[in-house]
Amino acid sequence: MSDVGQFVEPTSAPGATVVGILQSAITIGEALEATAQATGNKPVDQSDAAAIRAAEVRATGSAVIIPGGLAASAQSAANYNAAMLRDEDKVKLSAVLTGATAKLSSDKVVTRADAEGVSSAERRNNPNFTAHPGGVAASLTAAARLNENVNG
């Protein structure tokens, strides 16, 4: 006799506790890394640099720009890119944001207020006053929504 295709009713021991799947909340560093994966080939511009700076400030709790940190690297990349004519010569988001969690001196779970602050910085520094689809603000906004569902 073969057991292929046999249905077995799950049972639990008396007094056992059934534990659901736990999803951890997403941090700012993780959301920045998601940006690197989603739109990593996009050249860094001033709006990206501003959004990354706002994200770093919110993650670390300090308005001091850390030399060699994410915000400093993003600003350097944006300045460099402004002088380049061809996109293939420009520094891409992936170069700045890959490994973002490890590059932050501290990190925190993304909140709606964090996402709104980063989105505002990105829009203010864009000549069209918009955020990039799939960019830094979009990633933090998506993370904040997911976190609300995890905590809600």
C-alpha positions as a LaTeX table, in Angstrom:
\begin{tabular}{lrrr}
\hline
Residue & $x$ (\AA) & $y$ (\AA) & $z$ (\AA) \\
\hline
Met1 & 0.00 & 0.00 & 0.00 \\
Ser2 & 1.29 & 3.48 & $-0.91$ \\
Asp3 & 0.91 & 6.69 & 1.13 \\
Val4 & 1.05 & 8.93 & $-1.94$ \\
Gly5 & $-1.81$ & 11.41 & $-1.93$ \\
Gln6 & $-2.95$ & 10.41 & 1.56 \\
Phe7 & $-4.42$ & 13.24 & 3.62 \\
Val8 & $-3.42$ & 13.33 & 7.27 \\
Glu9 & $-5.32$ & 15.49 & 9.73 \\
Pro10 & $-2.87$ & 17.59 & 11.79 \\
Thr11 & $-3.13$ & 17.04 & 15.51 \\
Ser12 & $-1.72$ & 18.91 & 18.46 \\
Ala13 & $-0.80$ & 17.64 & 21.85 \\
Pro14 & $-3.08$ & 18.63 & 24.74 \\
Gly15 & $-1.94$ & 21.95 & 26.19 \\
Ala16 & 0.24 & 22.77 & 23.16 \\
Thr17 & 0.30 & 26.32 & 21.89 \\
Val18 & $-0.04$ & 26.98 & 18.18 \\
Val19 & 2.35 & 29.71 & 17.09 \\
Gly20 & 1.74 & 31.73 & 13.92 \\
Ile21 & 4.38 & 32.95 & 11.53 \\
Leu22 & 6.10 & 36.03 & 12.87 \\
Gln23 & 7.09 & 38.77 & 10.46 \\
Ser24 & 9.59 & 41.25 & 11.77 \\
Ala25 & 9.23 & 44.94 & 11.07 \\
Ile26 & 11.32 & 46.53 & 8.32 \\
Thr27 & 14.08 & 48.96 & 9.27 \\
Ile28 & 15.19 & 52.08 & 7.44 \\
Gly29 & 18.41 & 50.34 & 6.40 \\
Glu30 & 16.47 & 47.41 & 4.95 \\
Ala31 & 14.17 & 49.77 & 3.05 \\
Leu32 & 17.20 & 51.56 & 1.59 \\
Glu33 & 18.64 & 48.21 & 0.53 \\
Ala34 & 15.33 & 47.43 & $-1.17$ \\
Thr35 & 15.72 & 50.67 & $-3.13$ \\
Ala36 & 19.16 & 49.51 & $-4.27$ \\
Gln37 & 17.61 & 46.31 & $-5.59$ \\
Ala38 & 14.51 & 47.90 & $-7.14$ \\
Thr39 & 16.03 & 50.93 & $-8.85$ \\
Gly40 & 19.75 & 50.41 & $-8.38$ \\
Asn41 & 20.61 & 51.37 & $-11.96$ \\
Lys42 & 19.19 & 54.88 & $-11.53$ \\
Pro43 & 21.88 & 57.58 & $-11.33$ \\
Val44 & 21.94 & 59.37 & $-7.97$ \\
Asp45 & 20.56 & 62.92 & $-8.18$ \\
Gln46 & 19.99 & 65.71 & $-5.65$ \\
Ser47 & 16.52 & 64.44 & $-4.71$ \\
Asp48 & 17.95 & 60.98 & $-3.98$ \\
Ala49 & 20.74 & 62.51 & $-1.89$ \\
Ala50 & 18.23 & 64.57 & 0.10 \\
Ala51 & 16.00 & 61.54 & 0.69 \\
Ile52 & 18.96 & 59.39 & 1.77 \\
Arg53 & 20.13 & 62.16 & 4.13 \\
Ala54 & 16.64 & 62.39 & 5.65 \\
Ala55 & 16.55 & 58.60 & 6.04 \\
Glu56 & 19.98 & 58.52 & 7.71 \\
Val57 & 19.02 & 61.33 & 10.10 \\
Arg58 & 15.85 & 59.44 & 11.08 \\
Ala59 & 17.70 & 56.13 & 11.47 \\
Thr60 & 20.53 & 57.53 & 13.60 \\
Gly61 & 18.65 & 60.25 & 15.43 \\
Ser62 & 21.47 & 62.68 & 14.62 \\
Ala63 & 21.48 & 65.55 & 12.13 \\
Val64 & 25.28 & 65.37 & 11.89 \\
Ile65 & 26.42 & 64.08 & 8.50 \\
Ile66 & 28.79 & 61.18 & 9.08 \\
Pro67 & 31.90 & 61.36 & 6.84 \\
Gly68 & 31.80 & 58.30 & 4.59 \\
Gly69 & 28.22 & 57.55 & 5.64 \\
Leu70 & 25.24 & 57.06 & 3.36 \\
Ala71 & 24.25 & 60.73 & 3.19 \\
Ala72 & 27.81 & 61.91 & 2.49 \\
Ser73 & 28.27 & 59.22 & $-0.18$ \\
Ala74 & 24.93 & 60.07 & $-1.80$ \\
Gln75 & 25.72 & 63.80 & $-1.88$ \\
Ser76 & 29.16 & 63.15 & $-3.37$ \\
Ala77 & 27.58 & 60.89 & $-6.00$ \\
Ala78 & 24.92 & 63.50 & $-6.85$ \\
Asn79 & 27.58 & 66.22 & $-7.20$ \\
Tyr80 & 29.74 & 63.97 & $-9.38$ \\
Asn81 & 26.76 & 62.94 & $-11.53$ \\
Ala82 & 25.75 & 66.55 & $-12.15$ \\
Ala83 & 29.01 & 67.01 & $-14.06$ \\
Met84 & 28.66 & 63.81 & $-16.11$ \\
Leu85 & 26.89 & 63.86 & $-19.48$ \\
Arg86 & 26.32 & 60.14 & $-20.03$ \\
Asp87 & 24.25 & 58.01 & $-17.64$ \\
Glu88 & 26.68 & 55.11 & $-17.97$ \\
Asp89 & 29.38 & 57.33 & $-16.40$ \\
Lys90 & 27.22 & 58.27 & $-13.40$ \\
Val91 & 27.23 & 56.71 & $-9.92$ \\
Lys92 & 24.11 & 54.58 & $-9.43$ \\
Leu93 & 21.89 & 54.17 & $-6.38$ \\
Ser94 & 23.08 & 50.58 & $-5.97$ \\
Ala95 & 26.65 & 51.81 & $-5.39$ \\
Val96 & 25.48 & 54.02 & $-2.55$ \\
Leu97 & 22.72 & 51.91 & $-0.97$ \\
Thr98 & 23.93 & 48.31 & $-1.22$ \\
Gly99 & 24.66 & 47.17 & 2.34 \\
Ala100 & 22.92 & 50.24 & 3.79 \\
Thr101 & 22.04 & 48.53 & 7.06 \\
Ala102 & 25.71 & 47.88 & 7.83 \\
Lys103 & 26.67 & 51.42 & 6.77 \\
Leu104 & 24.27 & 53.07 & 9.24 \\
Ser105 & 25.70 & 53.74 & 12.71 \\
Ser106 & 22.25 & 52.82 & 14.08 \\
Asp107 & 18.95 & 51.79 & 12.57 \\
Lys108 & 15.28 & 51.75 & 13.49 \\
Val109 & 11.95 & 50.41 & 12.29 \\
Val110 & 10.36 & 52.58 & 9.58 \\
Thr111 & 7.29 & 54.54 & 10.72 \\
Arg112 & 4.79 & 56.55 & 8.72 \\
Ala113 & 6.41 & 59.76 & 10.03 \\
Asp114 & 9.82 & 58.57 & 8.75 \\
Ala115 & 8.36 & 57.81 & 5.32 \\
Glu116 & 6.60 & 61.18 & 5.15 \\
Gly117 & 9.79 & 63.06 & 6.12 \\
Val118 & 11.87 & 61.23 & 3.53 \\
Ser119 & 9.18 & 61.70 & 0.87 \\
Ser120 & 9.02 & 65.42 & 1.61 \\
Ala121 & 12.82 & 65.76 & 1.29 \\
Glu122 & 12.83 & 63.86 & $-2.01$ \\
Arg123 & 10.00 & 65.95 & $-3.50$ \\
Arg124 & 11.44 & 69.30 & $-2.32$ \\
Asn125 & 14.73 & 68.54 & $-4.07$ \\
Asn126 & 13.21 & 67.42 & $-7.36$ \\
Pro127 & 12.66 & 70.14 & $-10.01$ \\
Asn128 & 9.21 & 68.63 & $-10.72$ \\
Phe129 & 8.35 & 68.39 & $-6.98$ \\
Thr130 & 7.69 & 64.66 & $-7.31$ \\
Ala131 & 9.19 & 61.50 & $-5.85$ \\
His132 & 10.74 & 58.83 & $-8.07$ \\
Pro133 & 8.58 & 55.72 & $-8.54$ \\
Gly134 & 10.39 & 52.89 & $-6.77$ \\
Gly135 & 12.87 & 55.34 & $-5.26$ \\
Val136 & 13.94 & 56.01 & $-1.69$ \\
Ala137 & 10.65 & 57.58 & $-0.59$ \\
Ala138 & 8.58 & 54.85 & $-2.25$ \\
Ser139 & 10.59 & 52.13 & $-0.50$ \\
Leu140 & 10.23 & 53.74 & 2.92 \\
Thr141 & 6.51 & 54.34 & 2.34 \\
Ala142 & 5.99 & 50.67 & 1.41 \\
Ala143 & 8.00 & 49.57 & 4.46 \\
Ala144 & 5.97 & 51.82 & 6.77 \\
Arg145 & 2.71 & 50.36 & 5.42 \\
Leu146 & 3.98 & 46.82 & 5.93 \\
Asn147 & 5.13 & 47.70 & 9.43 \\
Glu148 & 1.69 & 49.06 & 10.29 \\
Asn149 & 0.19 & 45.72 & 9.20 \\
Val150 & 2.75 & 43.81 & 11.30 \\
Asn151 & 2.11 & 45.93 & 14.37 \\
Gly152 & $-1.58$ & 46.51 & 13.73 \\
\hline
\end{tabular}
